[in-house]
Amino acid sequence: MRLLTGLSWTVLAYNILVILWGAYVRISGSGAGCGDHWPLCDGQVIPRSFTLERIVEFSHRGSSSLSGLLAIAVVVLAFVVTKRGHPARLGATWSLGLILFEGVIGGVQVLLGLTANSTDPARGFVQGLHLANTFALLGALLLTALWAGGAPRFTLRAQGWLGWGSPLAAVLMLLLGMAGAVTALGDKLFVPAPGTPLDTVKRDFGATASIIENLRVIHPALALVVCAYLVWFAGRVLRERSSAQTRRWSYALYGVIGAQLLIGVMNVALKAPGAMQLIHLLFACIMWLVTVMLIFYALVARPTAQPAPRAVAA
């Protein structure tokens, strides 16, 4: 079990690195480095010649393939060291399935030519789906690590407002991530206009603007709504499901929300340079994982006893 726990945390950390490298593939315009071939690169297992773009794309495919092998190792180990019905088996199986789907999404992007400088509106949809699946993968790996370490199962039944509040928090984070992926794609394909962010918004809704440009404004607006909800969610958890773990992750969520909003403002002000996009994505992953941790511990914590109302003197 200790080995499974360590491996699960390691695979989780490794996949964050793979995600960041995948973002660099997009930022550097290297998505077509292997041509329109998938899973082969330029029609070969190992290309005979390399350009910078091909090195970047080929290394990303290699790192993603290693993610799949590591996920298989987690599944095998989970079934070896745990008994039937153990939740770590479920988490490991979901992790493998999501990694395989991740590869399918990547293959679709390449085979349909939704890479490099393609402005096809379908690319925005696929990019958003890719990010949502990536978040789900990180969540599954996180739960696998927790369950392997002895954490209890959770349920949404008989949880009161948490029964709908927790799924809503997760869904909002996924939608925010999807919108962020579309915005990042727009920043790559359509460099923000000179001047203030308002100038970019005006251009994004001009007569010749594409749908990807039209959607770019959704992410910052949605971010304010989602962050406000998460602050409310964390505050209510602190009041009604107070424990050492929920306090820790509520305060962590407050901190990462503040940091992410600041990074987002800087990203817009600096007109989305590649380095800031990578930092923004890293904190998005952290914010998602912290949210999952808070939801998990809120669902397994006992309700906080509320003080009895004082009797009114006659």
N, C-alpha and C positions, 0 to 999 in steps of 0.2 A: 504493500500500500504506500509506503514511503517513496518507493521508486516511481510508482504511478503518479503520485502527487507532484514530485519533482519534475517528472517528464511533462506533465500537463502544464505546469507553470512555464517550463522552458519553451514548449511549443507555442504557448500563448505569446510570450515575449518575442519569439522568432517571427511569428506571423505579423506582429506589429511592424517589424523591420521590413518584411516582405511588402506590406501595404505601402509603407513610405517609399520603397524602391519602385513599386508600381506607379506611385504618383510622380516620381521623378521621370519615369518612362514617358508619361503624358506631358509633363512640363518641358522636357527636352525634345519632344516631337519624335521620339524614337519608336513609337508603336508599330510603325511599318518597317522596322529594321530587318525583319525576317521575311519581308514580302507578304503575299497573301496566302502563305502556307501556314498550316497549323495541324497537328502539333510540331511538325518538322519546321526547321528554320531554313528558308530558301530551298525547300525541297530535300534537305539533307539532315541527318541526325546531328552532325557537326559540320557547320559550313566550312567551305574551303578557303574562303576569304572573309575578312572582317573589316567593316567600317565602324566608326564610333557608334552610330545608331544601332548597328547589328550587335555590337558587344553589349550595349545597354539592354536591348530587348532579349537577346539570348540569355544573358545572365539572370534577367527577371524570370524567364521561363524555367531556367534551372532551379532558381530559388523556390519558385512555386511548386515545381515537381518534388522538391525535397519536403515541402510542407505536406504534400500528399503522403509521402512515405512515413513521415513522422506521425501523421494522423492514423495511419494503419498501425503503427507501433503502439500508439495509445490505445486503440481498440483491442488489439491482441492482448496487451498487458492487462487491460481492464477485465477482459473475460477470463484471464488466467488467475488473477489475484483476488477477484471478488466473487461472491456467490450470486446465484441467479436472483434477479430482481433488484440488485444493487443499483442505485441511481447513477453511479459513475459509468455504468455500461451504457445507459441511455445517453448521457452527455457525450461520451466518446463516439457513439454511433452517429449522433447528430453532427458532431464536429467533422467526421469523415464525410458524411453526406454533403454538408455545406461546402467543404473544400472541393469535392468533386464538382459541385454545381458552380463553384467559383471558376474552375477550369473551363467548364462549358461556356460560361458567360464570356471569358477571355477569348475562347475560340470563335464564338459568334462575332465578336468585335473584329477579329482579324479577317475571318472569311467573308464578312459583309463589307469590309473596307472601312470600318468605323474607327479609323486610327489616324495618326499623324495630323494632317490639316483638314480632315473631313468635317464639313459643317452640316451633314445630314441630321435632321431633327431626331431621327431614331437613335443617334449616338448619345444624345442627352438622356433618353429613356434608359438605354443600356447602361450608361455610366451611373445613373441613379440606382438602378437595380443592383449593379455591382457593389456599390457602397453599402446598400442595405444588407446584402448577403454577407459582406465582409463584417459588418457589425454583428450580425446574427452568429457568424462563425466565432468571433471573439467572445461573445456571450456564452456560447456552448462550451468553449474551451475553459472559460472561467468557472462555469458551473461544474464541469468535470473535475477541475482542480479542487474546488471546494468540497464536493462530495467524496472525492478520493481521500481528502484530509479528515473526513469524519463529520462534515456538516450535515444537518438533517434535511429531509425532503421538505418541500413547501407545497402549499395548496392555496388556491384562490377561493375555495369554498368557505363559507361562514367567516369571511374576513371583513364584513361590513364594507365601508367605503374603499378599503384597500383592494377589494375584489374587482373594482373597476378603475380605481385610481392608479394602481400599479401597471396594468396593461396599457393604460392611456399614456403614462410616462414613457414606457418603452416605445410605443408606436410613434409618439411625438418626436422622440429622439431619432428614430429611424427616418421619419419624414424630413427632419431637419438635416440629417446626413445626406439624404438623397438630393435635397435642394442645394446643399453645399457642393455636392459633386457636379451638379449642373452649372452652378455659378463658377466653380473652378475651371470647368471646361470652357465656359464663355470667356473667362479672363485669359485663357490660353489662345483661343481662336480669335477673339475680338479684344484687342488691347484697350483698356479703359481710356476714355477720351481725355485730352489735355484739359486742365482746369480742375474744377471741383467735382465730387461724386455726382452732383446734380446734373452736370454736363453729360456724364456717362448715361444717367437715367434718361435724359432727354433723347440722346442718340439711340438708346436701346428701344425706344418706342417711336422711332422715326419710320417713315414710309418704306424704307428699304431694309429695316432691321429684320433679322431672322427670329424664329421662335426661341432659339437658345438665348439670344440677347434679351428678348421679352421676359424670359423667366429668371434672368440674373438677379432682379431686384427682390424676388420672393425670399431668398435665403436670409438676408439681414432682417427683413420684416418678421419672418417666421421665428428667427432666433430670439427676438424680444419676447414673443408670445410663449415659446417653449421654456425659456429661462425663467420667466415669471411663474409659469406653472410648476416648474421643478423647485423653485424657491418655496412656493406654497406647499408643495408636496412634502418637502423635507421638513418644513416647520411643523406640519401636522403630524408627521411621523414622530418628531421629537416630543410632541405633547402626548400622543396616544400610544406609541410603541417605544417608549424610551428604554434604552439599554446601552451598555458600553459600545456595542457595535453600531447601533443606529446613530448614536451621538457622533461617533468617529466618522461615519460615512456621510452623515448630514453636513457636518462642518467641512468635510473634504469636498462635497459637492458645491457648497457655497464658495469655497476657495477657487475651484476649477472653473466655475461659471464666471466669476469675476475676472480670472486670468484670460479665459477664452473670449469674453467680450472685449477686453483690452486688445488682445491679439487681432480680433476681427476688425476693430477700428483702425489699428495700425496697418493691417493688410489693405484695407480700402484706401487709407490715406497715402500709402506708398505705391498704390496701383498694382497690387498683387504680384510682387516679385516672387520668384520661385522659392527662395529660402523661407519667406513668410508663409507661403502656401503649405510648405512641408511642416512648419511649426504649427500652423492652424490645424492641419490634419492630425498631427500627433496629439494635440490637446483635445481634438474631437474624439479620438480613440479613448483617451484617458477619461473624458467626461462621460462617455458611454459606459465604460467599465465601472466607474464610480457609481453611476446611476443604477446599474445592474446589482452592484453590491448592496446599495441602500435598499432597493426593492427586495432583494433576497432576505436580508436581515430583518426588514420590517415584517415580512410575511412569516418568519419563523419566531419572531419575538412575541412575548405575551403582552396583551393589552395593559397599558399603564392604569393602575387603580386611580379612579377619580375621587377627589375628596367629597365626603358626604355634605350635602347642603346644611347650613347652620339653621337650627330651629329659631323661629321668630318668637321673641319674648312676648308674653301676653300683656 
